[in-house]
Amino acid sequence: MPPRLRKLIGTVLIIILVVVYALVATTVASLTLATSPWWVHMLYFFFTGLLWILPAMLIIKWMEKAPRRRD
């Protein structure tokens, strides 16, 4: 796969990941943390704010993978 196409696909995947992840994280928070104290909200959004980085790192790693050499 050409590097430019791989980067385009990876960029679109990261944008989709961030939008879907934010919607899911906010929905879960509003359904489960309604009566929780403020510090529980802070911890939840701190950890969910960092958790999306793991799948994004995998996508970026795939995007930057060297193309196969044709021998």
N, C-alpha and C positions, 0 to 999 in steps of 0.2 A: 504494500500500500504506500503510495507517495506520502512523504512527510507533510505536505500542505493539506492533503485530504484528512490525514490522521489528526492534525491540529484543529481543523475545522470541526470534525466530529467530536473531538475532545472538548472543545470550547462550548459547543451546543449541549453536550452532556453535562458539563459543569453548571451551566446556566439552569438547565432543567433540574439538576440535583439541588441547587440552592433554593430555587423557588418552591419545589415540592417539599423539601426538608423544612423550610421555614413555615409553610402552611401546616404541615403535620405537627411540628413542634409546638406551634402556637395553639392549634386545636387541642392537642393533648393537655397543654397547660391550662387552657380555659375550662376544660372538662374535669380535670382532676385537682387543680390547685385553687379552686374558687375560694375556699375558706382557710387556706393556709396562711401562715404569717409571711411577712415580706422577705425574711431571710431565706425561706424555702423557695420562693420565687427567684431570688437572686441565685441560689445554688443551681436550681433547675436550668435557668437560662444561661448560666455560666457553662455548665457541662454540655448542654445541648448546643451552645454556641461554638464549642470546641469539637464536638463529635462529628460534625459534617466534614471536618478536615481529613479524616481517615479515608472515606471514599474518594474525595477530591484528590488526595495524594496518589491513589491508585490510578486514577484517570490521567493525571499529569505524568506519572511514570510511564504509562502506556503511550501517551502522546510523544514523549521524548525518546522512546526506544529507537535505536538505530535501525534503519531499513535493512532488510536482508540483502546480502550481496548475491548477485547473479553470476554464478561461475559456469 
